[in-house]
Every structure is written in C-alpha cells, then in structure tokens.
Amino acid sequence: LINFNNLSLPTGVRFLEGPQNMTVSQGSSVRLHCAVEGEEDPEVYWLKDGMEVDSNDDLYVPQDHRWDVYLRLSSVMKSDAGRYQCETEENGTKILSEEAWLSVEVLGVPHFTPEPEDVTVFAGLPFNLTCIAVGPPEPVEIVWWLGGVQVEEVAEHSPAILTVAG
C-alpha cells in the first residue's frame, strides 16, 4: 500500500518547448512561444540576444504543471530581429530554452518609426505633431489628414512636423 500524501515528486523545472525560428514582414505582428514544466508557477523571462526583453505584452497560460509562455511583438521592426529564448531559475540556477532566430524582411513599403501615438494637449494652445517614416522607397513623403481632409497642400519629406495653431 502506497500513501500518496507522503509521496514526494521531483519539482524540477524544464523547458518542454522553446521558441521556433520565424521570418516575418516588417510591420506585422508575431507571437513567440515557450512551454515550461514544473510543480511551482515559474517566473519566465524572455531574452533577445542574451538581454532581458522589457515587455508588458507577454502571456502565461497554465495547464496542470505546464505553463505556456508567449511574447507578442506588434508592428515588428528591423531592430526586433535577433536570437530569442526563455529563461527561468530554480534554486539559483538559470535554465534556458533553446534559441530561435527572428528574421525581419523589409518589403517595399514605408513604415512609421516610431508608430504614431495619441497625444493630449491643452485646448486653445498651439502644439506640434511629428511624423517620421522610412522606406523603401526613399525618400518617404508625409501627407497630413484631419477628418478625411488633407491639411496641407504639399507633401513633406520625412521627418515632418505639423504645427497646429490651437
């Protein structure tokens, strides 16, 4: 007769799956995946080229003693290309997943660097909006629109600044 209450199971943490090599087009989104097995909820970090990735866009999905960990990169840029892997720790020992390469193809479409963001301004005060885009093809021309109407008659080369009177 075996008493399961006193049975101790190994609590080791190990990677079941590491990220996979991927090639994506610049501007698209990608989701990298690692799977970890262990008794305790492991803290898993993503590394890019050996450095920790600072991301608020990762996700843990628990299943029994398995955790699926995802890193989502939206609007991928050329600078996102590199070696990715997961890292966790057990009893002071770092455990690394297999590495995977993320390659980014630059197609013939201009893209914003950085992506445009919402801004908050004070009513009645003037402000500037800045737009930076890179090609190919170069040079990239910027056209400003507001409510479906072109704001300025002439396109500007990137970087472009629009001054709003307020």
N, C-alpha and C positions, 0 to 999 in steps of 0.2 A: 504494500500500500504506500502510495506517494502522497505526502502532504504538500499540496501546491502553494499553501500560504508561506511555507518556509523555503520554497524553491527560488534560488537566485538565478536570473538570466543575465547574460552579458549585456552591458549597457553601452557598448562601443558605438561610435558614430562613424558612418561611412557614406561615401557618395555612391548612389546606385546609378546615376546618370550625370554626365557633365554636359555643358553646352555643346551645340553642334556647329561646325563650320557653316557660314552663311555668306552669301553675296546679295546685297540689296542695292536698290537705286537710291541715289541721294534724294532726300525729301520724303522718303517713305518711312513707315514705322516697322519696327522689328521687335520680337519678343524672344529673349534668351531664357533657357530653362536648365535648372539643376534639380536633381532629386536626392534627398538625404534620408538615411535610415538611422534610427536611434530611439532609445527609450524616452529621453527628455526632449523637450522642444529646443532644437539647436538654434543658435544665433548664426545666421549665414550672411556673409558679406560677398559682394561682387567685386572682382578685381579687373582692371583693364591695364594691360602692360605692367602688371605687378603692383599697381597702385589701387587703393580702395576707391570705388566709384561712389560719389556722393549723389544719391538718388532718393527721391521721395516717391518714385514710380515703380517700386518693387512689390511683390505679392507673395504671400505664403499660403499654400493650400494643404492643410493637414489631412492625412488618411492613415488611421491606425498609428503605426510607428514610422510612417513615411511622410516626409514633407516635400512638396513640390514648390520650388522657389523660382520666381520669374522676375526678369528685369526687362522693362519695356522702354525702348528708346523711340521717341516720336520725332518726326522730321529729321531723320538721320543726316548728318553732315560728314564730309570727308574726314574731319577730325575724330569722328566716332570709330573709325577703322582701327583695328588692333586685335590683341590677344585677350580673350575674356575667360575667366574661370571663377569658381566659387571657392570660398574659404570658410571654414568653421574651426572651432577649437574644442579640445577635450583634454581635461587635466593639464592645461598649459601647453599642450602640443597642437600645433597648427596642422589641419588636414585640408588638402587642396584637391579639387576636382581635376579632371582632365582639362586641358586648354582647348579653346576653339578660336578660330580666326573669323573676324567680321570684316568683310571687304565691302567697300562702298564704291559703286560705279557712278561716275559723273556723266550724266547724259547731257544732251544738248539743250538743256532747259535752265534758264536763270532761276536763282533761288535767293531768298532773303537771308541775310546774316547780320544780326540775329533776327529771329522771327518777329514780326510786328506784335506789339502788346498794347493792351488798353492803357490809357493814361487818365489821371484825374487832374483837373485844372480848376482854378477859381474863376467863377463867372465874371465876365467883363474885363479880365486881364489877358494881355497878349501871351502867346506861347508858341513854341516851335515843335514841329514833328519832324523826326529824322527817319529816312529810309535808306537802307544800304542793301544792295543786291549784287551778286556776282554771277558771271556766266559760266559756261559758254552759252551763247556767243558774247564776246566783249566788244564794245562797252555796252553795259546794260542801261537802258533808258527808263526813267521813272516818270509815271503819269499819276497825278493826284486826282482822286474822285471823292465826291461827297454826295450821298443820296442819289447815285446814278448819273450825276452831272460832273463833267470834267472841270476841275477847279482852275487850272492854269492852261493856257492855250498851247504852250510849248513844253515838250518833254525835256527833262534834265538828265544828265549822266549821273550815275550813282557815284558817290553818296549824294542824296538830295535832301534839302531842308525846306519845309513849308512853314512860313510864318503866318500865324492866324492872329488877326488884329484884336479879337476878343469881344 
